[in-house]
Amino acid sequence: MAETATVAGQTRYDAVAYPATVFSATHPERLATIARLHGLVAPPVETARVLEIGGGDGVNLIGMAAAYPNATFYNFDLSAAAIARGAALIRATGLTNIRMEVGDILDAVGSLEGPFDYVIAHGVYAWVPEHVRPAVMQLIGRVLAPEGIAFISYNALPGGHLRRVIRDLLFHHVGHIEDPVEKMQRAHDVLLDFGRARENDRPVMAGMREVARPMMRQQIAVLYHDELGGEWHPQALSDVVATANAAGLAFLNDASPALAYDGLPGNDDDDAAIVRAAQTSDFGSMIFFHQTLLVRAGRRPSRRLVVDAMRSLFVASSVQRLGPDIFKFEQSDFVVGDADLADTLEMLGKVWPRRVPIADLAATDDALEALFKLWTAEVVTLHAVPLPGTAEPGARPLASPLARAQIAIGQQNIYTLDHRVIAMEAAGPRAFLALLDGSRDRAQLATDWAASGHGDEVDVDAALRQLAAAVLILA
Ligand SMILES: C[S@@+](CC[C@H](N)C(=O)[O-])C[C@H]1O[C@@H](n2cnc3c(N)ncnc32)[C@H](O)[C@@H]1O
């Protein structure tokens, strides 16, 4: 077994559950989008065969499986408790296109049958012992389809060196504590105290407190595993790529749009020079996290943006227009000088989260390059596929099976079909969503909605529109 057991047969992840969520950067449609920007063919998302390695309870894959019924998904993880939670959730959804099993990377490397179009290893690579890392790459190298894309995220160097200082500090204070709950709480208190600015802080101390602050904002169970786990080995990008190369894989890019120039520097350098330049920029930014995308060695990704490929993609944005050339995105305002681009952004903001086909924008190459820049600034999102689900619910509306299962078991953070999380606490929307199992027509919905005690809050059509806008309606 790769993990040190805590109690006989149990891993740390059995003892303390790793908080589950969905990660949009791991989604095959993100991977396909980036491959296309490099001029590569990517396997169709709607019918993809997707593997997640060490995916915990598999919520990330369940979210995808709910939205893409014709794609198939498989997750394995060493933690029996995590897999049991995931299997229970799958049963509650009724989904048949996803499987998960207890399994060890060290076994799977020799036995797992592929091929898979997309392989995801989120938050695993830096948290396993030394000898498991090459096995992760060999496994991917063995099961990845010829045109497949792999995603592998990890705590990175050199930023990891800074976190190491805080980790040492935490171990100093709580290393001796056995009880996981006490250990997590005490570690959180230590971080709270350390993160507080002091009068006369030297710049280096102010900087270290900055390093500690995001750590204390994490859920304490994440803190327990990510910062206090026995295995934590931040990796340099160049070492990760070297291990990937040895397994027949090659660097494509990072899954974060903000790092897209790593793989698309716009020159004709060979892969070794591309990775070296990306590593140089990692030193410049003291990077702490990477989401590296890999393809089979021998594929030839363009290192210049393939502008024409953008015409096959979709674009979305939640920007708001404040004035003729002023826009608001999240907390900041910015100016857009080009009038056509400004109109496009305004239109996108109005229909968000809908994704608009870029081909419909009839944009020039220059306009597409501007859109690409806005993507790297994370003001717009690019997508290989249209928004999943439907904006116009059918005769017998059907909501996401995952969202309905979550409502049934009382969860409040609901996963949308486009792989986001929304808080749904109010009883009315929850009761309405629960009715959308595909068996009721509008008349039956109206009757059952009235009987629910919430019927006077909003009429059936308006409630359907709201849930469709939240990307929760499948058909
Ligand atoms: C930090 S958690 C990440 C979980 C999930 N991928 C996420 O990002 O939320 C690391 C996961 O790797 C799993 N793991 C560790 N060693 C493993 C191995 N040898 N084989 C399979 N899974 C393993 C753990 O059980 C745990 O669920």
The ligand as a MOL file (V3000), in Angstrom:
LIG
                    3D

  0  0  0     0  0            999 V3000
M  V30 BEGIN CTAB
M  V30 COUNTS 27 29 0 0 0
M  V30 BEGIN ATOM
M  V30 1 C -5.4200 15.0100 -1.4270 0
M  V30 2 S -6.5710 13.7300 -1.7830 0 CHG=1
M  V30 3 C -7.3210 14.3100 -3.2610 0
M  V30 4 C -8.6640 13.7260 -3.5110 0
M  V30 5 C -9.3470 14.2720 -4.7830 0
M  V30 6 N -8.6450 13.8730 -5.9810 0
M  V30 7 C -9.4620 15.7750 -4.6820 0
M  V30 8 O -8.6540 16.4760 -5.3000 0
M  V30 9 O -10.3720 16.2650 -3.9740 0 CHG=-1
M  V30 10 C -5.5200 12.4000 -2.3520 0
M  V30 11 C -6.2950 11.1460 -2.7240 0
M  V30 12 O -5.3600 10.1950 -3.2760 0
M  V30 13 C -5.7140 8.9080 -2.7860 0
M  V30 14 N -4.5290 8.0280 -2.8630 0
M  V30 15 C -3.3480 8.1520 -2.2120 0
M  V30 16 N -2.5240 7.1480 -2.5530 0
M  V30 17 C -3.1890 6.3820 -3.4510 0
M  V30 18 C -2.8520 5.1990 -4.1790 0
M  V30 19 N -1.6830 4.6010 -4.0200 0
M  V30 20 N -3.7790 4.6700 -5.0060 0
M  V30 21 C -5.0080 5.2640 -5.1620 0
M  V30 22 N -5.3600 6.3910 -4.5100 0
M  V30 23 C -4.4670 6.9420 -3.6600 0
M  V30 24 C -6.1560 9.1860 -1.3630 0
M  V30 25 O -6.9250 8.1240 -0.8280 0
M  V30 26 C -6.9430 10.4690 -1.5460 0
M  V30 27 O -8.3040 10.2430 -1.8320 0
M  V30 END ATOM
M  V30 BEGIN BOND
M  V30 1 1 1 2
M  V30 2 1 2 3
M  V30 3 1 2 10
M  V30 4 1 3 4
M  V30 5 1 4 5
M  V30 6 1 5 6
M  V30 7 1 5 7
M  V30 8 2 7 8
M  V30 9 1 7 9
M  V30 10 1 10 11
M  V30 11 1 11 12
M  V30 12 1 11 26
M  V30 13 1 12 13
M  V30 14 1 13 14
M  V30 15 1 13 24
M  V30 16 1 14 15
M  V30 17 1 14 23
M  V30 18 2 15 16
M  V30 19 1 16 17
M  V30 20 1 17 18
M  V30 21 2 17 23
M  V30 22 1 18 19
M  V30 23 2 18 20
M  V30 24 1 20 21
M  V30 25 2 21 22
M  V30 26 1 22 23
M  V30 27 1 24 25
M  V30 28 1 24 26
M  V30 29 1 26 27
M  V30 END BOND
M  V30 END CTAB
M  END
